[in-house]
């Protein structure tokens, strides 16, 4: 039987979150789990913890998927296949982390299905059980939502397999998986606990409440709307057909998205944090319970945060990282292109009088989110007691070698996971799986999708949602008056396509580094990705500031593009980009699942 279906119920349910009071060393028998309310609560926490596997989104996928998003990159130059696949925008079928991720997803799904299968026989009160069933179905919907966007058609398992035949299931069409996701979310929305009920049972915790199900419906409908906006430009065997979800047109999807988003924004318990930086402060106990949180993946019970070690510079001032060194420090970096585009979009300053002669390099941006998101220019190294110059400082923009010193300089760093307790291995910064700002972005995109002409009512409503985020951003300066940027003035965009592209970039500026980039860049299909991401990024890589460029012989001066990208540009044809819109279906699953053969591999894939 496949490994992913041999998970032991006892070990899975023994996991206990830091949000609960139970002793995590206590091991509960299956009888205890299902016969008491406390046991059931601990089992649900185990389902939450299934998202925290080393090779899922808070672990390896945070690295490999983001580095296949064009807007995020690895530090240094890498020749490993696992890195080069990112330049193809995908993960290969034989890649270890792609295969591991698939297994962990189905381990989580099986844990949830096992809980749901056994819950009916529990002697606990029926209403109590129904609320927990809804919560676990919500988690299953979220797990499947990540999976279907990664691999497309996937086996749809809704109960624990009881035989080898049941364990080996064929791939289900992606739109049928979406039907199950929305069915689970509908059930969760109706039956999950309210915020008050969740608090009464579990105290102050990061467990989701019924409004999270409504919020995820908005996100799911957003993705459906994007697919239906370019139905002939998707990487699937079958064209999108969401009639089983009650969606018969693109407008239906945008309407459903907006209805769910508005319900959350206007009626839900969530609120935007007062200042953008408050979301990533990690110093006050309230920082882990922001009213903006809808669903988070917590780090405190893990005892570490990969997002700290993989995004921050080594020995960064403001952390406890002083003497020991993490070899994997800052391996996930913002792209130079995104840095420059953000500055250019919102009034950045071009460098002047530089000794390296560069005149087309932006060195800062007045959008307060920028300084909350990135470490750039320089940082203080607590170990050497020296200031380290990094991008885009004078003299370090063009140069790039394979040395550790050069890799420090090559690009900005993410700042969102700057946790003062971080000490090389341990860190407590959480990952926002979904926060309220994303619901505002979904609402704005839905209005843009419904708009029929520049400046119409839907257009203005889209601007209104973005203004709420911009208003919060402008108010996020550390001290003094509000910033003048970011702001969208009337007449900023001349077409619906321009508005939609700007909304994508707002997602990047608001959410960069929060493990959404890979999913957000491919929702609108291959042609959109080619024209708005691949081609512009390739042009940027060949600009003079990047050093010797395409077709230029190596003259002994190693440039950023030559060294970091190994003379590799992103694909620029629809045919090639289609191969990167999904991860290749894992080879391990094809080999071990008797219901799936190599002929069932994705129609567009690399390796």
MARDOKOL-472577 format. One record per residue (C-alpha): residue number from 1; residue in one letter; z, y, x negated. Coordinates in nm, 3 decimals. Each point is the difference from the previous one (the first is absolute). Layout:
# MARDOKOL-472577
  nr rest       w       v       u
 NUM    A       Z       Y       X
...
This chain:
# MARDOKOL-472577
  nr rest       w       v       u
   1    X   0.000   0.000   0.000
   2    X  -0.075   0.349  -0.123
   3    X   0.272   0.168  -0.200
   4    X   0.017   0.300   0.231
   5    X   0.115  -0.217   0.288
   6    X   0.273  -0.185  -0.190
   7    X   0.245   0.289  -0.006
   8    X   0.351  -0.119   0.071
   9    X   0.152   0.167   0.302
  10    X   0.347  -0.001  -0.150
  11    X  -0.092   0.192  -0.317
  12    X  -0.217   0.247   0.188
  13    X   0.269   0.091   0.251
  14    X   0.279   0.019  -0.258
  15    X  -0.143   0.329  -0.125
  16    X   0.222   0.293   0.098
  17    X  -0.082   0.369  -0.018
  18    X   0.215   0.275  -0.144
  19    X  -0.012   0.150   0.349
  20    X   0.238  -0.267   0.131
  21    X   0.360  -0.078  -0.082
  22    X  -0.038  -0.376  -0.050
  23    X   0.069  -0.134  -0.347
  24    X  -0.346  -0.068  -0.152
  25    X   0.146  -0.297  -0.188
  26    X   0.092  -0.171   0.324
  27    X  -0.243  -0.277   0.094
  28    X  -0.034  -0.068   0.369
  29    X  -0.096  -0.334   0.148
  30    X  -0.279  -0.009   0.256
  31    X   0.253  -0.089   0.270
  32    X   0.209   0.306  -0.083
  33    X  -0.306   0.223  -0.013
  34    X  -0.118  -0.080   0.350
  35    X   0.336  -0.045   0.170
  36    X   0.148   0.342  -0.074
  37    X  -0.111   0.358   0.034
  38    X   0.096   0.069  -0.362
  39    X  -0.211  -0.293  -0.115
  40    X  -0.301   0.121   0.197
  41    X   0.035   0.351  -0.142
  42    X   0.008  -0.140  -0.355
  43    X  -0.311  -0.206   0.075
  44    X  -0.187   0.309   0.119
  45    X   0.095   0.177  -0.323
  46    X  -0.155  -0.294  -0.183
  47    X  -0.325   0.076   0.181
  48    X   0.016   0.361  -0.119
  49    X   0.057  -0.120  -0.355
  50    X  -0.322  -0.204   0.009
  51    X  -0.184   0.329  -0.060
  52    X   0.180   0.039  -0.333
  53    X  -0.161  -0.287  -0.189
  54    X  -0.094   0.081  -0.358
  55    X  -0.371  -0.038   0.072
  56    X  -0.014   0.204   0.321
  57    X  -0.022   0.372   0.066
  58    X   0.318   0.108  -0.173
  59    X  -0.095  -0.224  -0.292
  60    X  -0.329  -0.100  -0.160
  61    X  -0.217   0.119   0.288
  62    X   0.139   0.351  -0.044
  63    X  -0.167  -0.016  -0.337
  64    X  -0.319  -0.194   0.052
  65    X  -0.098   0.132   0.342
  66    X   0.072   0.362  -0.085
  67    X  -0.207  -0.030  -0.317
  68    X  -0.291  -0.114   0.216
  69    X   0.022   0.315   0.214
  70    X  -0.182   0.242  -0.236
  71    X   0.282   0.255   0.033
  72    X   0.249  -0.197  -0.214
  73    X  -0.046  -0.167  -0.339
  74    X   0.174  -0.211  -0.264
  75    X   0.124   0.163  -0.317
  76    X  -0.195  -0.062  -0.319
  77    X  -0.311  -0.209  -0.039
  78    X   0.013  -0.353   0.136
  79    X  -0.253  -0.275  -0.057
  80    X   0.173  -0.260   0.215
  81    X  -0.198  -0.121   0.300
  82    X   0.293   0.083   0.224
  83    X  -0.048   0.365  -0.093
  84    X  -0.379   0.005  -0.001
  85    X  -0.006  -0.126   0.359
  86    X   0.153   0.333   0.097
  87    X  -0.316   0.173  -0.119
  88    X  -0.181  -0.222   0.253
  89    X   0.253   0.120   0.262
  90    X   0.117  -0.352   0.081
  91    X   0.200  -0.305  -0.108
  92    X  -0.189  -0.313  -0.106
  93    X   0.038  -0.335   0.175
  94    X   0.150  -0.166  -0.309
  95    X   0.232   0.288  -0.091
  96    X   0.357  -0.127  -0.023
  97    X   0.151   0.295   0.184
  98    X  -0.254  -0.016   0.280
  99    X   0.083  -0.368   0.050
 100    X   0.374   0.058  -0.031
 101    X  -0.009   0.282   0.252
 102    X  -0.172  -0.222   0.256
 103    X   0.267  -0.264  -0.046
 104    X   0.284   0.248   0.035
 105    X  -0.155   0.149   0.314
 106    X  -0.007  -0.339   0.166
 107    X   0.347  -0.087  -0.126
 108    X   0.115   0.311   0.184
 109    X  -0.200  -0.084   0.311
 110    X   0.138  -0.354   0.000
 111    X   0.355   0.133  -0.033
 112    X  -0.057   0.220   0.303
 113    X  -0.168  -0.278   0.199
 114    X   0.284  -0.241  -0.083
 115    X   0.250   0.251   0.128
 116    X  -0.194   0.053   0.323
 117    X  -0.047  -0.375   0.054
 118    X   0.370  -0.078  -0.036
 119    X   0.137   0.306   0.175
 120    X  -0.052  -0.142   0.348
 121    X   0.258  -0.274  -0.054
 122    X   0.268   0.241  -0.118
 123    X   0.306   0.025   0.231
 124    X   0.013   0.376  -0.059
 125    X  -0.054   0.233   0.299
 126    X  -0.360   0.014   0.117
 127    X  -0.038   0.379  -0.012
 128    X   0.141   0.002  -0.352
 129    X  -0.251  -0.265  -0.108
 130    X  -0.289   0.181   0.167
 131    X   0.070   0.317  -0.198
 132    X   0.001  -0.196  -0.326
 133    X  -0.319  -0.186   0.095
 134    X  -0.165   0.337   0.055
 135    X   0.118   0.126  -0.339
 136    X  -0.134  -0.306  -0.181
 137    X  -0.331   0.019   0.186
 138    X  -0.019   0.363  -0.113
 139    X   0.045  -0.112  -0.361
 140    X  -0.262  -0.272   0.043
 141    X  -0.244   0.260   0.133
 142    X   0.058   0.220  -0.304
 143    X  -0.045  -0.295  -0.238
 144    X  -0.325  -0.101   0.169
 145    X  -0.120   0.361   0.002
 146    X   0.025   0.013  -0.378
 147    X  -0.163  -0.341  -0.034
 148    X  -0.298   0.058   0.230
 149    X  -0.085   0.322  -0.182
 150    X   0.011  -0.179  -0.335
 151    X  -0.197  -0.317   0.079
 152    X  -0.169   0.053   0.338
 153    X  -0.018  -0.332   0.184
 154    X   0.324  -0.192  -0.062
 155    X   0.175  -0.304   0.148
 156    X   0.193   0.116   0.306
 157    X   0.328  -0.190   0.015
 158    X   0.243   0.079   0.282
 159    X   0.233  -0.301  -0.019
 160    X   0.135  -0.218  -0.279
 161    X  -0.235  -0.288  -0.084
 162    X   0.141  -0.343   0.081
 163    X  -0.272  -0.204  -0.162
 164    X  -0.253   0.017  -0.281
 165    X  -0.271   0.067   0.255
 166    X   0.188   0.298   0.142
 167    X   0.058   0.131  -0.352
 168    X  -0.371   0.005  -0.078
 169    X  -0.156   0.259   0.228
 170    X  -0.341   0.167  -0.025
 171    X  -0.048   0.372  -0.046
 172    X   0.024   0.201   0.322
 173    X  -0.235   0.294   0.060
 174    X   0.167   0.322  -0.111
 175    X  -0.027   0.163   0.342
 176    X   0.184  -0.296   0.155
 177    X   0.277   0.057  -0.255
 178    X   0.013   0.362   0.115
 179    X   0.044  -0.126   0.358
 180    X   0.305  -0.200  -0.109
 181    X   0.138   0.295  -0.194
 182    X  -0.023   0.226   0.304
 183    X   0.142  -0.270   0.230
 184    X   0.302  -0.030  -0.229
 185    X   0.038   0.378  -0.018
 186    X  -0.020   0.032   0.378
 187    X   0.276  -0.259   0.039
 188    X   0.207   0.172  -0.268
 189    X  -0.045   0.342   0.157
 190    X   0.135  -0.129   0.331
 191    X   0.282  -0.218  -0.129
 192    X   0.128   0.121  -0.337
 193    X   0.329   0.184  -0.021
 194    X   0.016   0.375   0.037
 195    X   0.129   0.196  -0.302
 196    X   0.341   0.024   0.166
 197    X   0.013  -0.373   0.072
 198    X  -0.106  -0.088  -0.353
 199    X   0.271   0.224  -0.144
 200    X   0.264  -0.141   0.235
 201    X  -0.073  -0.353  -0.121
 202    X  -0.078   0.053  -0.369
 203    X   0.151   0.337  -0.084
 204    X  -0.194   0.237  -0.223
 205    X  -0.290  -0.209  -0.126
 206    X  -0.373   0.013  -0.059
 207    X  -0.080  -0.255   0.269
 208    X  -0.290   0.105   0.223
 209    X   0.039   0.097   0.365
 210    X  -0.243  -0.012   0.292
 211    X  -0.161   0.330  -0.096
 212    X  -0.127  -0.158  -0.320
 213    X  -0.217  -0.230   0.212
 214    X  -0.152   0.300   0.178
 215    X  -0.062   0.168  -0.336
 216    X  -0.176  -0.305  -0.140
 217    X  -0.221  -0.014   0.308
 218    X  -0.123   0.347  -0.091
 219    X  -0.078  -0.116  -0.354
 220    X  -0.178  -0.315   0.119
 221    X  -0.211   0.190   0.253
 222    X  -0.086   0.249  -0.274
 223    X  -0.144  -0.280  -0.214
 224    X  -0.192  -0.137   0.296
 225    X  -0.144   0.345   0.070
 226    X  -0.112   0.032  -0.361
 227    X  -0.172  -0.340   0.008
 228    X  -0.177   0.086   0.325
 229    X  -0.115   0.332  -0.148
 230    X  -0.221  -0.200  -0.239
 231    X  -0.040  -0.348   0.154
 232    X  -0.308  -0.088  -0.207
 233    X   0.170   0.092  -0.325
 234    X   0.287  -0.250  -0.008
 235    X   0.055  -0.305  -0.226
 236    X   0.042  -0.261   0.274
 237    X  -0.218  -0.286   0.125
 238    X   0.018   0.137   0.353
 239    X  -0.029   0.353   0.129
 240    X   0.320   0.157   0.130
 241    X   0.081  -0.115   0.354
 242    X   0.335   0.123   0.123
 243    X  -0.061  -0.053   0.370
 244    X   0.280  -0.256  -0.005
 245    X   0.233   0.288  -0.087
 246    X  -0.135   0.211   0.286
 247    X  -0.204   0.209  -0.244
 248    X  -0.368   0.026   0.093
 249    X  -0.102   0.305  -0.201
 250    X   0.102   0.221  -0.289
 251    X   0.128   0.258   0.251
 252    X   0.223  -0.266   0.159
 253    X   0.159  -0.069  -0.337
 254    X   0.059   0.367  -0.080
 255    X   0.147   0.058   0.345
 256    X   0.240  -0.292  -0.036
 257    X   0.093   0.115  -0.351
 258    X   0.076   0.352   0.120
 259    X   0.201  -0.118   0.299
 260    X   0.224  -0.215  -0.219
 261    X   0.030   0.267  -0.270
 262    X   0.088   0.273   0.250
 263    X   0.260  -0.222   0.162
 264    X   0.169  -0.050  -0.338
 265    X  -0.025   0.365  -0.102
 266    X   0.110   0.150   0.332
 267    X   0.246  -0.258   0.132
 268    X   0.108  -0.212  -0.295
 269    X   0.315   0.025  -0.213
 270    X  -0.180   0.092  -0.322
 271    X  -0.028   0.347  -0.154
 272    X  -0.180   0.135  -0.304
 273    X   0.237   0.052  -0.290
 274    X   0.077   0.370  -0.040
 275    X  -0.159   0.010  -0.345
 276    X  -0.257  -0.235  -0.148
 277    X   0.207  -0.052  -0.312
 278    X   0.298  -0.122   0.204
 279    X  -0.193  -0.323   0.058
 280    X   0.007  -0.077  -0.373
 281    X   0.331   0.150  -0.111
 282    X   0.201  -0.325  -0.029
 283    X   0.332   0.173  -0.067
 284    X   0.172   0.045   0.337
 285    X   0.100  -0.300   0.217
 286    X  -0.197   0.155   0.285
 287    X  -0.317  -0.027  -0.211
 288    X  -0.014  -0.371   0.090
 289    X   0.024   0.078   0.372
 290    X  -0.243   0.287   0.047
 291    X  -0.103   0.061   0.364
 292    X  -0.361  -0.024  -0.119
 293    X   0.031  -0.371  -0.083
 294    X  -0.168  -0.236   0.243
 295    X  -0.010  -0.314  -0.213
 296    X   0.112  -0.030  -0.362
 297    X   0.022  -0.272  -0.260
 298    X   0.341   0.051  -0.156
 299    X   0.078  -0.060  -0.367
 300    X   0.379   0.001  -0.011
 301    X   0.041  -0.371   0.076
 302    X  -0.264  -0.093  -0.257
 303    X   0.182   0.171  -0.285
 304    X  -0.328   0.142  -0.129
 305    X  -0.295   0.211   0.105
 306    X  -0.338  -0.074  -0.154
 307    X  -0.116   0.332   0.136
 308    X   0.246   0.171  -0.235
 309    X  -0.099  -0.188  -0.314
 310    X  -0.372  -0.012   0.076
 311    X  -0.043   0.371   0.076
 312    X   0.247   0.193  -0.219
 313    X  -0.036   0.097  -0.368
 314    X   0.224  -0.175  -0.248
 315    X   0.334   0.165  -0.075
 316    X  -0.056   0.264   0.267
 317    X   0.260   0.273   0.025
 318    X   0.188  -0.027   0.327
 319    X   0.031  -0.380  -0.016
 320    X   0.232  -0.240  -0.185
 321    X  -0.298  -0.128  -0.199
 322    X   0.120   0.106  -0.347
 323    X  -0.006  -0.279  -0.257
 324    X  -0.164  -0.323   0.120
 325    X  -0.373   0.011   0.068
 326    X  -0.200  -0.154   0.283
 327    X  -0.335  -0.127  -0.128
 328    X  -0.152   0.054   0.344
 329    X   0.102   0.364   0.028
 330    X  -0.237   0.230   0.192
 331    X  -0.271  -0.260   0.041
 332    X  -0.104   0.153   0.337
 333    X  -0.133   0.355  -0.049
 334    X  -0.163   0.263   0.222
 335    X  -0.367   0.051  -0.079
 336    X  -0.092   0.318  -0.184
 337    X  -0.265   0.053   0.266
 338    X   0.260   0.014   0.279
 339    X   0.212   0.241  -0.204
 340    X  -0.297   0.234  -0.046
 341    X  -0.117  -0.031   0.361
 342    X   0.345   0.079   0.141
 343    X   0.023   0.310  -0.219
 344    X  -0.349   0.112   0.098
 345    X   0.070  -0.055   0.371
 346    X   0.318   0.206   0.015
 347    X  -0.029   0.291  -0.240
 348    X   0.072  -0.155  -0.339
 349    X  -0.020   0.188  -0.329
 350    X  -0.280  -0.062  -0.249
 351    X   0.104  -0.012  -0.365
 352    X  -0.100   0.291  -0.224
 353    X   0.028   0.062  -0.371
 354    X   0.044  -0.366  -0.090
 355    X  -0.038  -0.110  -0.360
 356    X  -0.202  -0.302   0.115
 357    X  -0.254   0.233   0.162
 358    X   0.033  -0.149   0.347
 359    X  -0.068   0.251   0.278
 360    X  -0.052  -0.224   0.305
 361    X   0.343  -0.162   0.004
 362    X   0.255   0.083   0.269
 363    X   0.353  -0.006  -0.137
 364    X   0.213   0.049   0.314
 365    X  -0.008   0.031   0.378
 366    X   0.210   0.219   0.233
 367    X   0.027  -0.273   0.267
 368    X   0.372  -0.091  -0.033
 369    X  -0.081  -0.365   0.070
 370    X  -0.184  -0.005  -0.332
 371    X   0.309   0.054  -0.216
 372    X   0.194  -0.246   0.216
 373    X  -0.268  -0.266  -0.051
 374    X  -0.103   0.030  -0.366
 375    X   0.146   0.040  -0.349
 376    X  -0.261   0.186  -0.203
 377    X  -0.042   0.236  -0.294
 378    X   0.302  -0.136  -0.186
 379    X   0.325  -0.186   0.038
 380    X   0.315  -0.033  -0.211
 381    X   0.051  -0.335  -0.173
 382    X   0.374  -0.075  -0.007
 383    X  -0.038  -0.259  -0.273
 384    X  -0.184   0.214  -0.256
 385    X   0.148   0.326   0.130
 386    X  -0.349   0.146  -0.004
 387    X  -0.233   0.153   0.256
 388    X  -0.309  -0.215   0.053
 389    X  -0.326   0.174   0.091
 390    X  -0.196  -0.174   0.274
 391    X  -0.304   0.075   0.214
 392    X  -0.117   0.275   0.048
 393    X   0.168   0.168  -0.298
 394    X  -0.207   0.175  -0.263
 395    X  -0.144  -0.248  -0.246
 396    X   0.063  -0.321   0.194
 397    X  -0.266   0.016   0.271
 398    X  -0.293  -0.153  -0.188
 399    X   0.173  -0.222  -0.251
 400    X   0.085  -0.359   0.083
 401    X   0.064  -0.295  -0.228
 402    X   0.164  -0.337   0.054
 403    X   0.329   0.108  -0.159
 404    X   0.322   0.020   0.201
 405    X   0.023   0.369  -0.083
 406    X  -0.347   0.064   0.139
 407    X   0.062  -0.202   0.314
 408    X   0.297   0.228   0.072
 409    X  -0.229   0.300  -0.009
 410    X  -0.304  -0.131   0.184
 411    X   0.091   0.087   0.359
 412    X   0.278   0.142   0.218
 413    X   0.286  -0.218   0.121
 414    X   0.128  -0.063   0.349
 415    X   0.333   0.168   0.066
 416    X   0.090  -0.135   0.343
 417    X   0.215  -0.282  -0.137
 418    X   0.203   0.211  -0.242
 419    X   0.332  -0.165   0.077
 420    X   0.293   0.129  -0.212
 421    X   0.147  -0.351  -0.011
 422    X  -0.316  -0.153  -0.149
 423    X   0.079  -0.163  -0.338
 424    X  -0.311  -0.203  -0.094
 425    X   0.069  -0.291   0.236
 426    X   0.215   0.127   0.285
 427    X  -0.103   0.266   0.247
 428    X   0.074   0.081   0.361
 429    X  -0.304   0.199   0.114
 430    X  -0.140  -0.146   0.322
 431    X  -0.360  -0.047   0.107
 432    X  -0.106   0.172   0.321
 433    X  -0.211  -0.255   0.182
 434    X  -0.042   0.253   0.283
 435    X   0.141   0.349   0.046
 436    X  -0.058   0.261   0.267
 437    X  -0.240   0.210  -0.207
 438    X  -0.252  -0.284   0.019
 439    X   0.019   0.008   0.380
 440    X  -0.089   0.372  -0.010
 441    X  -0.297  -0.089  -0.221
 442    X  -0.108  -0.275   0.241
 443    X   0.022   0.243   0.293
 444    X  -0.207   0.258  -0.187
 445    X  -0.264  -0.260  -0.081
 446    X  -0.011  -0.121   0.358
 447    X  -0.064   0.355   0.120
 448    X  -0.274   0.041  -0.259
 449    X  -0.156  -0.322   0.126
 450    X   0.006   0.130   0.356
 451    X  -0.142   0.340  -0.095
 452    X  -0.361   0.062   0.100
 453    X  -0.060   0.342  -0.157
 454    X   0.142   0.225  -0.270
 455    X   0.296   0.198   0.133
 456    X   0.036  -0.176   0.334
 457    X   0.334  -0.086   0.158
 458    X   0.033  -0.331  -0.186
 459    X  -0.088   0.173  -0.327
 460    X   0.274   0.255   0.051
 461    X   0.250  -0.270   0.092
 462    X  -0.083  -0.185  -0.322
 463    X   0.071   0.319  -0.193
 464    X   0.330   0.031   0.186
 465    X   0.132  -0.337  -0.120
 466    X  -0.097   0.080  -0.359
 467    X   0.164   0.341   0.026
 468    X   0.332  -0.172   0.077
 469    X  -0.023  -0.184  -0.332
 470    X  -0.123   0.310  -0.182
 471    X   0.278   0.211   0.146
 472    X   0.256  -0.250  -0.129
 473    X  -0.176  -0.005  -0.338
 474    X  -0.007   0.380  -0.033
 475    X   0.372   0.005   0.076
 476    X   0.070  -0.256  -0.273
 477    X   0.024   0.239  -0.295
 478    X   0.317  -0.047  -0.203
 479    X   0.110   0.360   0.053
 480    X  -0.138   0.332   0.113
 481    X  -0.254   0.074   0.274
 482    X  -0.230  -0.264   0.145
 483    X  -0.323  -0.077  -0.184
 484    X  -0.335   0.129   0.128
 485    X  -0.153  -0.347  -0.042
 486    X  -0.093  -0.244   0.141
 487    X  -0.175   0.156   0.300
 488    X  -0.314  -0.066   0.202
 489    X  -0.153   0.325   0.116
 490    X  -0.238   0.018   0.296
 491    X  -0.359  -0.073  -0.098
 492    X   0.101  -0.205  -0.302
 493    X  -0.232  -0.289   0.090
 494    X  -0.360   0.023   0.117
 495    X  -0.034  -0.349   0.148
 496    X   0.193  -0.292   0.140
 497    X  -0.081  -0.200  -0.313
 498    X   0.162   0.268  -0.215
 499    X   0.312  -0.006   0.217
 500    X   0.025  -0.379  -0.016
 501    X  -0.035   0.002  -0.379
 502    X   0.264   0.273  -0.028
 503    X   0.234  -0.212   0.212
 504    X  -0.043  -0.285  -0.246
 505    X   0.100   0.231  -0.284
 506    X   0.301   0.121   0.197
 507    X   0.111  -0.362   0.009
 508    X  -0.029  -0.016  -0.377
 509    X   0.186   0.327  -0.055
 510    X   0.279  -0.098   0.240
 511    X   0.030  -0.372  -0.077
 512    X  -0.131  -0.048  -0.354
 513    X   0.189  -0.272  -0.183
 514    X   0.152  -0.145   0.319
 515    X  -0.222  -0.312  -0.008
 516    X  -0.237   0.112   0.276
 517    X  -0.294   0.103  -0.218
 518    X  -0.192  -0.330  -0.010
 519    X   0.009  -0.035   0.378
 520    X  -0.083   0.363   0.075
 521    X  -0.306   0.022  -0.225
 522    X  -0.196  -0.278   0.174
 523    X   0.066   0.047   0.373
 524    X  -0.325   0.187   0.066
 525    X  -0.231  -0.249  -0.166
 526    X  -0.212  -0.028  -0.312
 527    X  -0.236   0.298   0.045
 528    X   0.288   0.245   0.049
 529    X   0.176  -0.142  -0.306
 530    X  -0.314   0.031  -0.214
 531    X  -0.068   0.362   0.091
 532    X   0.355   0.133   0.008
 533    X   0.176  -0.199  -0.269
 534    X  -0.218  -0.206  -0.233
 535    X  -0.271   0.253  -0.080
 536    X   0.231   0.304  -0.035
 537    X   0.239  -0.195  -0.221
 538    X  -0.284  -0.121  -0.221
 539    X  -0.125   0.357  -0.041
 540    X   0.350   0.107  -0.097
 541    X   0.024  -0.274  -0.262
 542    X  -0.315   0.133  -0.165
 543    X   0.111   0.362  -0.017
 544    X   0.046   0.145  -0.352
 545    X   0.378  -0.003   0.026
 546    X  -0.002  -0.380   0.005
 547    X  -0.151  -0.028  -0.350
 548    X  -0.320  -0.192  -0.089
 549    X  -0.157  -0.096   0.330
 550    X  -0.260  -0.226   0.150
 551    X  -0.288  -0.070  -0.235
 552    X   0.156   0.192  -0.289
 553    X   0.030  -0.207  -0.320
 554    X   0.347  -0.052  -0.135
 555    X   0.025   0.268  -0.266
 556    X   0.348  -0.097  -0.111
 557    X   0.172   0.233   0.248
 558    X   0.161  -0.220   0.260
 559    X   0.001   0.164   0.342
 560    X   0.205  -0.079   0.306
 561    X  -0.291  -0.151   0.189
 562    X  -0.131  -0.200  -0.296
 563    X   0.338  -0.147  -0.081
 564    X   0.175  -0.036   0.333
 565    X  -0.293  -0.108   0.217
 566    X  -0.182  -0.198  -0.270
 567    X  -0.335   0.157   0.096
 568    X   0.046  -0.123   0.358
 569    X  -0.080   0.214   0.302
 570    X   0.086  -0.074   0.360
 571    X  -0.272  -0.163   0.213
 572    X  -0.230   0.247   0.174
 573    X  -0.199  -0.213   0.244
 574    X   0.109  -0.112   0.345
 575    X  -0.082  -0.359  -0.094
 576    X   0.236   0.005  -0.298
 577    X   0.280   0.190   0.169
 578    X  -0.004  -0.244   0.293
 579    X   0.115  -0.263  -0.250
 580    X   0.311   0.203  -0.070
 581    X   0.109   0.096   0.351
 582    X   0.192  -0.327   0.032
 583    X   0.174  -0.212  -0.259
 584    X  -0.181  -0.327  -0.061
 585    X   0.156  -0.280   0.202
 586    X   0.238  -0.183  -0.237
 587    X  -0.148  -0.298  -0.177
 588    X   0.330  -0.190   0.018
 589    X  -0.009   0.010   0.381
 590    X  -0.360  -0.119   0.011
 591    X   0.085  -0.293  -0.229
 592    X   0.313  -0.111   0.185
 593    X  -0.078   0.078   0.364
 594    X  -0.218  -0.278   0.140
 595    X  -0.116   0.225   0.286
 596    X  -0.153   0.257  -0.237
 597    X  -0.289  -0.050  -0.242
 598    X  -0.179   0.214  -0.255
 599    X  -0.261   0.074   0.264
 600    X   0.276   0.188   0.186
 601    X   0.050   0.252  -0.282
 602    X  -0.047   0.366   0.098
 603    X  -0.370   0.087   0.037
 604    X   0.033   0.282  -0.253
 605    X   0.223  -0.078  -0.296
 606    X   0.023  -0.006  -0.380
 607    X   0.105  -0.333  -0.149
